[in-house]
Amino acid sequence: RYAVDGVHLDYIRYPEPASGSGDHGYNPTALDRFNRLRLRAGTPRSTDAEWTAFRRAQVTNFVRQVYLRVN
């Protein structure tokens, strides 16, 4: 019953463990989307530049969609 003043997305990024393994985001949907967009197959390494750029873009696109829908 109240107007929304804002939306706070705390820690909206992939967590990076102390080991630096970067093993988050390897779900089947993300891997399938990545492989289709990049015309690749298999599971990319956590250090793969295209994979890390893809993951960053997914977070950016999510935040953009939240912004557009709550604005």
PDB file of N, CA, C and O in Angstrom, chain B, residues numbered from 101:
ATOM      1  N   ARG B 101       0.803  -1.194   0.000  1.00  0.00           N
ATOM      2  CA  ARG B 101       0.000   0.000   0.000  1.00  0.00           C
ATOM      3  C   ARG B 101       0.847   1.260   0.000  1.00  0.00           C
ATOM      4  O   ARG B 101       0.326   2.373   0.060  1.00  0.00           O
ATOM      5  N   TYR B 102       2.122   1.079  -0.066  1.00  0.00           N
ATOM      6  CA  TYR B 102       3.022   2.227  -0.059  1.00  0.00           C
ATOM      7  C   TYR B 102       3.782   2.288  -1.380  1.00  0.00           C
ATOM      8  O   TYR B 102       4.061   1.263  -2.003  1.00  0.00           O
ATOM      9  N   ALA B 103       4.105   3.489  -1.784  1.00  0.00           N
ATOM     10  CA  ALA B 103       4.938   3.656  -2.971  1.00  0.00           C
ATOM     11  C   ALA B 103       6.351   3.168  -2.660  1.00  0.00           C
ATOM     12  O   ALA B 103       6.843   3.341  -1.545  1.00  0.00           O
ATOM     13  N   VAL B 104       6.984   2.574  -3.627  1.00  0.00           N
ATOM     14  CA  VAL B 104       8.351   2.092  -3.446  1.00  0.00           C
ATOM     15  C   VAL B 104       9.299   3.273  -3.600  1.00  0.00           C
ATOM     16  O   VAL B 104       9.251   4.000  -4.592  1.00  0.00           O
ATOM     17  N   ASP B 105      10.158   3.453  -2.606  1.00  0.00           N
ATOM     18  CA  ASP B 105      11.146   4.534  -2.654  1.00  0.00           C
ATOM     19  C   ASP B 105      12.396   4.120  -3.420  1.00  0.00           C
ATOM     20  O   ASP B 105      13.093   4.964  -3.983  1.00  0.00           O
ATOM     21  N   GLY B 106      12.673   2.839  -3.440  1.00  0.00           N
ATOM     22  CA  GLY B 106      13.871   2.373  -4.129  1.00  0.00           C
ATOM     23  C   GLY B 106      14.050   0.883  -3.953  1.00  0.00           C
ATOM     24  O   GLY B 106      13.374   0.250  -3.142  1.00  0.00           O
ATOM     25  N   VAL B 107      14.952   0.341  -4.710  1.00  0.00           N
ATOM     26  CA  VAL B 107      15.308  -1.070  -4.637  1.00  0.00           C
ATOM     27  C   VAL B 107      16.814  -1.132  -4.428  1.00  0.00           C
ATOM     28  O   VAL B 107      17.584  -0.526  -5.174  1.00  0.00           O
ATOM     29  N   HIS B 108      17.216  -1.864  -3.415  1.00  0.00           N
ATOM     30  CA  HIS B 108      18.639  -1.972  -3.089  1.00  0.00           C
ATOM     31  C   HIS B 108      19.107  -3.381  -3.423  1.00  0.00           C
ATOM     32  O   HIS B 108      18.624  -4.353  -2.842  1.00  0.00           O
ATOM     33  N   LEU B 109      20.036  -3.492  -4.349  1.00  0.00           N
ATOM     34  CA  LEU B 109      20.603  -4.783  -4.722  1.00  0.00           C
ATOM     35  C   LEU B 109      21.999  -4.871  -4.119  1.00  0.00           C
ATOM     36  O   LEU B 109      22.983  -4.454  -4.730  1.00  0.00           O
ATOM     37  N   ASP B 110      22.065  -5.413  -2.932  1.00  0.00           N
ATOM     38  CA  ASP B 110      23.334  -5.517  -2.228  1.00  0.00           C
ATOM     39  C   ASP B 110      24.152  -6.674  -2.794  1.00  0.00           C
ATOM     40  O   ASP B 110      23.640  -7.779  -2.972  1.00  0.00           O
ATOM     41  N   TYR B 111      25.395  -6.416  -3.068  1.00  0.00           N
ATOM     42  CA  TYR B 111      26.341  -7.441  -3.526  1.00  0.00           C
ATOM     43  C   TYR B 111      25.855  -8.101  -4.813  1.00  0.00           C
ATOM     44  O   TYR B 111      25.807  -9.327  -4.902  1.00  0.00           O
ATOM     45  N   ILE B 112      25.501  -7.305  -5.797  1.00  0.00           N
ATOM     46  CA  ILE B 112      24.975  -7.825  -7.056  1.00  0.00           C
ATOM     47  C   ILE B 112      26.142  -8.099  -8.003  1.00  0.00           C
ATOM     48  O   ILE B 112      26.401  -7.345  -8.942  1.00  0.00           O
ATOM     49  N   ARG B 113      26.828  -9.191  -7.726  1.00  0.00           N
ATOM     50  CA  ARG B 113      27.952  -9.660  -8.536  1.00  0.00           C
ATOM     51  C   ARG B 113      28.236 -11.108  -8.161  1.00  0.00           C
ATOM     52  O   ARG B 113      27.740 -11.608  -7.152  1.00  0.00           O
ATOM     53  N   TYR B 114      29.021 -11.759  -8.965  1.00  0.00           N
ATOM     54  CA  TYR B 114      29.425 -13.115  -8.610  1.00  0.00           C
ATOM     55  C   TYR B 114      30.438 -13.036  -7.487  1.00  0.00           C
ATOM     56  O   TYR B 114      31.380 -12.248  -7.566  1.00  0.00           O
ATOM     57  N   PRO B 115      30.272 -13.826  -6.453  1.00  0.00           N
ATOM     58  CA  PRO B 115      31.259 -13.810  -5.369  1.00  0.00           C
ATOM     59  C   PRO B 115      32.571 -14.421  -5.837  1.00  0.00           C
ATOM     60  O   PRO B 115      32.581 -15.406  -6.575  1.00  0.00           O
ATOM     61  N   GLU B 116      33.635 -13.849  -5.419  1.00  0.00           N
ATOM     62  CA  GLU B 116      34.953 -14.391  -5.727  1.00  0.00           C
ATOM     63  C   GLU B 116      35.552 -14.948  -4.449  1.00  0.00           C
ATOM     64  O   GLU B 116      35.914 -14.188  -3.551  1.00  0.00           O
ATOM     65  N   PRO B 117      35.661 -16.260  -4.358  1.00  0.00           N
ATOM     66  CA  PRO B 117      36.219 -16.853  -3.143  1.00  0.00           C
ATOM     67  C   PRO B 117      37.689 -16.495  -2.981  1.00  0.00           C
ATOM     68  O   PRO B 117      38.346 -16.079  -3.936  1.00  0.00           O
ATOM     69  N   ALA B 118      38.190 -16.657  -1.786  1.00  0.00           N
ATOM     70  CA  ALA B 118      39.585 -16.329  -1.499  1.00  0.00           C
ATOM     71  C   ALA B 118      40.531 -17.100  -2.414  1.00  0.00           C
ATOM     72  O   ALA B 118      41.614 -16.620  -2.752  1.00  0.00           O
ATOM     73  N   SER B 119      40.109 -18.301  -2.813  1.00  0.00           N
ATOM     74  CA  SER B 119      40.961 -19.113  -3.687  1.00  0.00           C
ATOM     75  C   SER B 119      40.996 -18.573  -5.106  1.00  0.00           C
ATOM     76  O   SER B 119      41.887 -18.920  -5.882  1.00  0.00           O
ATOM     77  N   GLY B 120      40.014 -17.708  -5.458  1.00  0.00           N
ATOM     78  CA  GLY B 120      39.965 -17.157  -6.798  1.00  0.00           C
ATOM     79  C   GLY B 120      39.477 -18.136  -7.846  1.00  0.00           C
ATOM     80  O   GLY B 120      39.692 -17.933  -9.041  1.00  0.00           O
ATOM     81  N   SER B 121      38.807 -19.220  -7.393  1.00  0.00           N
ATOM     82  CA  SER B 121      38.391 -20.252  -8.345  1.00  0.00           C
ATOM     83  C   SER B 121      37.290 -19.781  -9.272  1.00  0.00           C
ATOM     84  O   SER B 121      37.200 -20.269 -10.399  1.00  0.00           O
ATOM     85  N   GLY B 122      36.447 -18.850  -8.844  1.00  0.00           N
ATOM     86  CA  GLY B 122      35.400 -18.332  -9.706  1.00  0.00           C
ATOM     87  C   GLY B 122      34.471 -19.408 -10.240  1.00  0.00           C
ATOM     88  O   GLY B 122      34.127 -19.398 -11.421  1.00  0.00           O
ATOM     89  N   ASP B 123      34.063 -20.331  -9.388  1.00  0.00           N
ATOM     90  CA  ASP B 123      33.274 -21.478  -9.833  1.00  0.00           C
ATOM     91  C   ASP B 123      31.768 -21.244  -9.759  1.00  0.00           C
ATOM     92  O   ASP B 123      31.000 -22.204  -9.814  1.00  0.00           O
ATOM     93  N   HIS B 124      31.338 -20.018  -9.638  1.00  0.00           N
ATOM     94  CA  HIS B 124      29.911 -19.716  -9.590  1.00  0.00           C
ATOM     95  C   HIS B 124      29.366 -19.480 -10.990  1.00  0.00           C
ATOM     96  O   HIS B 124      30.087 -19.022 -11.877  1.00  0.00           O
ATOM     97  N   GLY B 125      28.091 -19.795 -11.185  1.00  0.00           N
ATOM     98  CA  GLY B 125      27.431 -19.498 -12.440  1.00  0.00           C
ATOM     99  C   GLY B 125      27.495 -20.605 -13.474  1.00  0.00           C
ATOM    100  O   GLY B 125      27.116 -20.400 -14.627  1.00  0.00           O
ATOM    101  N   TYR B 126      27.972 -21.782 -13.072  1.00  0.00           N
ATOM    102  CA  TYR B 126      28.073 -22.896 -14.017  1.00  0.00           C
ATOM    103  C   TYR B 126      26.801 -23.737 -14.034  1.00  0.00           C
ATOM    104  O   TYR B 126      26.862 -24.966 -14.006  1.00  0.00           O
ATOM    105  N   ASN B 127      25.655 -23.073 -14.080  1.00  0.00           N
ATOM    106  CA  ASN B 127      24.401 -23.832 -14.153  1.00  0.00           C
ATOM    107  C   ASN B 127      24.113 -24.170 -15.617  1.00  0.00           C
ATOM    108  O   ASN B 127      24.618 -23.501 -16.519  1.00  0.00           O
ATOM    109  N   PRO B 128      23.309 -25.200 -15.855  1.00  0.00           N
ATOM    110  CA  PRO B 128      23.054 -25.636 -17.229  1.00  0.00           C
ATOM    111  C   PRO B 128      22.490 -24.548 -18.147  1.00  0.00           C
ATOM    112  O   PRO B 128      22.853 -24.489 -19.321  1.00  0.00           O
ATOM    113  N   THR B 129      21.625 -23.703 -17.638  1.00  0.00           N
ATOM    114  CA  THR B 129      21.038 -22.644 -18.462  1.00  0.00           C
ATOM    115  C   THR B 129      22.101 -21.648 -18.910  1.00  0.00           C
ATOM    116  O   THR B 129      22.148 -21.271 -20.081  1.00  0.00           O
ATOM    117  N   ALA B 130      22.950 -21.222 -17.985  1.00  0.00           N
ATOM    118  CA  ALA B 130      24.009 -20.268 -18.325  1.00  0.00           C
ATOM    119  C   ALA B 130      25.001 -20.880 -19.303  1.00  0.00           C
ATOM    120  O   ALA B 130      25.406 -20.225 -20.263  1.00  0.00           O
ATOM    121  N   LEU B 131      25.392 -22.116 -19.073  1.00  0.00           N
ATOM    122  CA  LEU B 131      26.342 -22.769 -19.982  1.00  0.00           C
ATOM    123  C   LEU B 131      25.753 -22.920 -21.378  1.00  0.00           C
ATOM    124  O   LEU B 131      26.434 -22.685 -22.376  1.00  0.00           O
ATOM    125  N   ASP B 132      24.482 -23.314 -21.445  1.00  0.00           N
ATOM    126  CA  ASP B 132      23.831 -23.460 -22.750  1.00  0.00           C
ATOM    127  C   ASP B 132      23.769 -22.117 -23.480  1.00  0.00           C
ATOM    128  O   ASP B 132      24.080 -22.035 -24.669  1.00  0.00           O
ATOM    129  N   ARG B 133      23.371 -21.078 -22.769  1.00  0.00           N
ATOM    130  CA  ARG B 133      23.280 -19.743 -23.380  1.00  0.00           C
ATOM    131  C   ARG B 133      24.651 -19.268 -23.860  1.00  0.00           C
ATOM    132  O   ARG B 133      24.782 -18.758 -24.973  1.00  0.00           O
ATOM    133  N   PHE B 134      25.659 -19.436 -23.028  1.00  0.00           N
ATOM    134  CA  PHE B 134      27.022 -19.040 -23.385  1.00  0.00           C
ATOM    135  C   PHE B 134      27.485 -19.777 -24.638  1.00  0.00           C
ATOM    136  O   PHE B 134      27.996 -19.164 -25.575  1.00  0.00           O
ATOM    137  N   ASN B 135      27.303 -21.093 -24.646  1.00  0.00           N
ATOM    138  CA  ASN B 135      27.762 -21.891 -25.780  1.00  0.00           C
ATOM    139  C   ASN B 135      27.011 -21.548 -27.062  1.00  0.00           C
ATOM    140  O   ASN B 135      27.611 -21.527 -28.137  1.00  0.00           O
ATOM    141  N   ARG B 136      25.715 -21.282 -26.971  1.00  0.00           N
ATOM    142  CA  ARG B 136      24.950 -20.891 -28.163  1.00  0.00           C
ATOM    143  C   ARG B 136      25.410 -19.539 -28.692  1.00  0.00           C
ATOM    144  O   ARG B 136      25.572 -19.366 -29.900  1.00  0.00           O
ATOM    145  N   LEU B 137      25.622 -18.580 -27.794  1.00  0.00           N
ATOM    146  CA  LEU B 137      26.024 -17.236 -28.217  1.00  0.00           C
ATOM    147  C   LEU B 137      27.446 -17.205 -28.778  1.00  0.00           C
ATOM    148  O   LEU B 137      27.736 -16.439 -29.697  1.00  0.00           O
ATOM    149  N   ARG B 138      28.310 -18.017 -28.237  1.00  0.00           N
ATOM    150  CA  ARG B 138      29.715 -18.015 -28.640  1.00  0.00           C
ATOM    151  C   ARG B 138      30.058 -19.133 -29.623  1.00  0.00           C
ATOM    152  O   ARG B 138      31.215 -19.296 -30.012  1.00  0.00           O
ATOM    153  N   LEU B 139      29.033 -19.906 -30.022  1.00  0.00           N
ATOM    154  CA  LEU B 139      29.232 -21.027 -30.949  1.00  0.00           C
ATOM    155  C   LEU B 139      30.314 -21.967 -30.430  1.00  0.00           C
ATOM    156  O   LEU B 139      31.235 -22.351 -31.151  1.00  0.00           O
ATOM    157  N   ARG B 140      30.170 -22.323 -29.161  1.00  0.00           N
ATOM    158  CA  ARG B 140      31.136 -23.205 -28.512  1.00  0.00           C
ATOM    159  C   ARG B 140      30.414 -24.380 -27.886  1.00  0.00           C
ATOM    160  O   ARG B 140      29.186 -24.466 -27.931  1.00  0.00           O
ATOM    161  N   ALA B 141      31.183 -25.282 -27.303  1.00  0.00           N
ATOM    162  CA  ALA B 141      30.622 -26.434 -26.603  1.00  0.00           C
ATOM    163  C   ALA B 141      31.457 -26.706 -25.359  1.00  0.00           C
ATOM    164  O   ALA B 141      32.608 -26.282 -25.254  1.00  0.00           O
ATOM    165  N   GLY B 142      30.855 -27.417 -24.430  1.00  0.00           N
ATOM    166  CA  GLY B 142      31.590 -27.798 -23.233  1.00  0.00           C
ATOM    167  C   GLY B 142      31.497 -26.762 -22.133  1.00  0.00           C
ATOM    168  O   GLY B 142      30.659 -25.861 -22.163  1.00  0.00           O
ATOM    169  N   THR B 143      32.369 -26.914 -21.173  1.00  0.00           N
ATOM    170  CA  THR B 143      32.396 -26.047 -19.999  1.00  0.00           C
ATOM    171  C   THR B 143      33.652 -25.182 -20.034  1.00  0.00           C
ATOM    172  O   THR B 143      34.764 -25.711 -20.021  1.00  0.00           O
ATOM    173  N   PRO B 144      33.493 -23.876 -20.078  1.00  0.00           N
ATOM    174  CA  PRO B 144      34.670 -23.003 -20.116  1.00  0.00           C
ATOM    175  C   PRO B 144      35.399 -22.992 -18.771  1.00  0.00           C
ATOM    176  O   PRO B 144      34.802 -23.224 -17.720  1.00  0.00           O
ATOM    177  N   ARG B 145      36.667 -22.723 -18.829  1.00  0.00           N
ATOM    178  CA  ARG B 145      37.455 -22.576 -17.590  1.00  0.00           C
ATOM    179  C   ARG B 145      37.054 -21.271 -16.904  1.00  0.00           C
ATOM    180  O   ARG B 145      36.555 -20.343 -17.540  1.00  0.00           O
ATOM    181  N   SER B 146      37.280 -21.224 -15.617  1.00  0.00           N
ATOM    182  CA  SER B 146      36.927 -20.005 -14.866  1.00  0.00           C
ATOM    183  C   SER B 146      37.782 -18.819 -15.289  1.00  0.00           C
ATOM    184  O   SER B 146      37.420 -17.675 -15.016  1.00  0.00           O
ATOM    185  N   THR B 147      38.900 -19.068 -15.945  1.00  0.00           N
ATOM    186  CA  THR B 147      39.786 -17.992 -16.392  1.00  0.00           C
ATOM    187  C   THR B 147      39.548 -17.591 -17.845  1.00  0.00           C
ATOM    188  O   THR B 147      40.235 -16.710 -18.361  1.00  0.00           O
ATOM    189  N   ASP B 148      38.586 -18.226 -18.507  1.00  0.00           N
ATOM    190  CA  ASP B 148      38.267 -17.939 -19.907  1.00  0.00           C
ATOM    191  C   ASP B 148      37.726 -16.515 -20.005  1.00  0.00           C
ATOM    192  O   ASP B 148      36.722 -16.190 -19.370  1.00  0.00           O
ATOM    193  N   ALA B 149      38.376 -15.671 -20.787  1.00  0.00           N
ATOM    194  CA  ALA B 149      37.992 -14.258 -20.889  1.00  0.00           C
ATOM    195  C   ALA B 149      36.572 -14.093 -21.436  1.00  0.00           C
ATOM    196  O   ALA B 149      35.833 -13.223 -20.974  1.00  0.00           O
ATOM    197  N   GLU B 150      36.182 -14.913 -22.409  1.00  0.00           N
ATOM    198  CA  GLU B 150      34.827 -14.810 -22.953  1.00  0.00           C
ATOM    199  C   GLU B 150      33.791 -15.214 -21.899  1.00  0.00           C
ATOM    200  O   GLU B 150      32.723 -14.608 -21.816  1.00  0.00           O
ATOM    201  N   TRP B 151      34.100 -16.215 -21.111  1.00  0.00           N
ATOM    202  CA  TRP B 151      33.191 -16.675 -20.057  1.00  0.00           C
ATOM    203  C   TRP B 151      33.028 -15.600 -18.982  1.00  0.00           C
ATOM    204  O   TRP B 151      31.908 -15.316 -18.556  1.00  0.00           O
ATOM    205  N   THR B 152      34.123 -15.010 -18.548  1.00  0.00           N
ATOM    206  CA  THR B 152      34.020 -13.984 -17.506  1.00  0.00           C
ATOM    207  C   THR B 152      33.282 -12.754 -18.030  1.00  0.00           C
ATOM    208  O   THR B 152      32.522 -12.128 -17.291  1.00  0.00           O
ATOM    209  N   ALA B 153      33.500 -12.401 -19.300  1.00  0.00           N
ATOM    210  CA  ALA B 153      32.772 -11.275 -19.889  1.00  0.00           C
ATOM    211  C   ALA B 153      31.281 -11.601 -19.991  1.00  0.00           C
ATOM    212  O   ALA B 153      30.436 -10.743 -19.735  1.00  0.00           O
ATOM    213  N   PHE B 154      30.965 -12.829 -20.362  1.00  0.00           N
ATOM    214  CA  PHE B 154      29.572 -13.271 -20.443  1.00  0.00           C
ATOM    215  C   PHE B 154      28.898 -13.171 -19.073  1.00  0.00           C
ATOM    216  O   PHE B 154      27.781 -12.665 -18.966  1.00  0.00           O
ATOM    217  N   ARG B 155      29.568 -13.647 -18.035  1.00  0.00           N
ATOM    218  CA  ARG B 155      28.985 -13.587 -16.685  1.00  0.00           C
ATOM    219  C   ARG B 155      28.750 -12.144 -16.256  1.00  0.00           C
ATOM    220  O   ARG B 155      27.704 -11.830 -15.689  1.00  0.00           O
ATOM    221  N   ARG B 156      29.710 -11.266 -16.519  1.00  0.00           N
ATOM    222  CA  ARG B 156      29.527  -9.848 -16.173  1.00  0.00           C
ATOM    223  C   ARG B 156      28.339  -9.268 -16.922  1.00  0.00           C
ATOM    224  O   ARG B 156      27.551  -8.513 -16.353  1.00  0.00           O
ATOM    225  N   ALA B 157      28.209  -9.613 -18.183  1.00  0.00           N
ATOM    226  CA  ALA B 157      27.095  -9.103 -18.992  1.00  0.00           C
ATOM    227  C   ALA B 157      25.751  -9.589 -18.455  1.00  0.00           C
ATOM    228  O   ALA B 157      24.764  -8.856 -18.517  1.00  0.00           O
ATOM    229  N   GLN B 158      25.696 -10.804 -17.933  1.00  0.00           N
ATOM    230  CA  GLN B 158      24.446 -11.325 -17.384  1.00  0.00           C
ATOM    231  C   GLN B 158      24.020 -10.513 -16.159  1.00  0.00           C
ATOM    232  O   GLN B 158      22.842 -10.195 -15.994  1.00  0.00           O
ATOM    233  N   VAL B 159      24.981 -10.184 -15.313  1.00  0.00           N
ATOM    234  CA  VAL B 159      24.669  -9.365 -14.131  1.00  0.00           C
ATOM    235  C   VAL B 159      24.221  -7.978 -14.564  1.00  0.00           C
ATOM    236  O   VAL B 159      23.231  -7.457 -14.052  1.00  0.00           O
ATOM    237  N   THR B 160      24.946  -7.374 -15.509  1.00  0.00           N
ATOM    238  CA  THR B 160      24.586  -6.046 -16.011  1.00  0.00           C
ATOM    239  C   THR B 160      23.183  -6.047 -16.605  1.00  0.00           C
ATOM    240  O   THR B 160      22.393  -5.142 -16.339  1.00  0.00           O
ATOM    241  N   ASN B 161      22.874  -7.059 -17.409  1.00  0.00           N
ATOM    242  CA  ASN B 161      21.549  -7.139 -18.026  1.00  0.00           C
ATOM    243  C   ASN B 161      20.446  -7.334 -16.993  1.00  0.00           C
ATOM    244  O   ASN B 161      19.354  -6.785 -17.136  1.00  0.00           O
ATOM    245  N   PHE B 162      20.728  -8.110 -15.957  1.00  0.00           N
ATOM    246  CA  PHE B 162      19.750  -8.295 -14.894  1.00  0.00           C
ATOM    247  C   PHE B 162      19.453  -6.968 -14.197  1.00  0.00           C
ATOM    248  O   PHE B 162      18.293  -6.619 -13.981  1.00  0.00           O
ATOM    249  N   VAL B 163      20.501  -6.237 -13.849  1.00  0.00           N
ATOM    250  CA  VAL B 163      20.327  -4.945 -13.182  1.00  0.00           C
ATOM    251  C   VAL B 163      19.568  -3.984 -14.095  1.00  0.00           C
ATOM    252  O   VAL B 163      18.708  -3.238 -13.627  1.00  0.00           O
ATOM    253  N   ARG B 164      19.877  -3.995 -15.386  1.00  0.00           N
ATOM    254  CA  ARG B 164      19.176  -3.146 -16.347  1.00  0.00           C
ATOM    255  C   ARG B 164      17.683  -3.495 -16.370  1.00  0.00           C
ATOM    256  O   ARG B 164      16.845  -2.593 -16.388  1.00  0.00           O
ATOM    257  N   GLN B 165      17.340  -4.779 -16.372  1.00  0.00           N
ATOM    258  CA  GLN B 165      15.941  -5.192 -16.387  1.00  0.00           C
ATOM    259  C   GLN B 165      15.215  -4.782 -15.103  1.00  0.00           C
ATOM    260  O   GLN B 165      14.058  -4.363 -15.146  1.00  0.00           O
ATOM    261  N   VAL B 166      15.894  -4.902 -13.968  1.00  0.00           N
ATOM    262  CA  VAL B 166      15.293  -4.459 -12.704  1.00  0.00           C
ATOM    263  C   VAL B 166      15.012  -2.963 -12.782  1.00  0.00           C
ATOM    264  O   VAL B 166      13.923  -2.512 -12.425  1.00  0.00           O
ATOM    265  N   TYR B 167      15.984  -2.202 -13.246  1.00  0.00           N
ATOM    266  CA  TYR B 167      15.817  -0.755 -13.370  1.00  0.00           C
ATOM    267  C   TYR B 167      14.615  -0.397 -14.245  1.00  0.00           C
ATOM    268  O   TYR B 167      13.785   0.433 -13.874  1.00  0.00           O
ATOM    269  N   LEU B 168      14.539  -1.034 -15.406  1.00  0.00           N
ATOM    270  CA  LEU B 168      13.451  -0.729 -16.334  1.00  0.00           C
ATOM    271  C   LEU B 168      12.077  -1.099 -15.779  1.00  0.00           C
ATOM    272  O   LEU B 168      11.088  -0.423 -16.062  1.00  0.00           O
ATOM    273  N   ARG B 169      12.016  -2.151 -15.003  1.00  0.00           N
ATOM    274  CA  ARG B 169      10.730  -2.615 -14.501  1.00  0.00           C
ATOM    275  C   ARG B 169      10.253  -1.884 -13.256  1.00  0.00           C
ATOM    276  O   ARG B 169       9.051  -1.824 -13.000  1.00  0.00           O
ATOM    277  N   VAL B 170      11.181  -1.325 -12.475  1.00  0.00           N
ATOM    278  CA  VAL B 170      10.750  -0.622 -11.265  1.00  0.00           C
ATOM    279  C   VAL B 170      10.678   0.880 -11.468  1.00  0.00           C
ATOM    280  O   VAL B 170      10.177   1.602 -10.606  1.00  0.00           O
ATOM    281  N   ASN B 171      11.169   1.349 -12.586  1.00  0.00           N
ATOM    282  CA  ASN B 171      11.182   2.770 -12.867  1.00  0.00           C
ATOM    283  C   ASN B 171       9.833   3.271 -13.329  1.00  0.00           C
ATOM    284  O   ASN B 171       9.679   4.460 -13.608  1.00  0.00           O
TER     285      ASN B 171
END
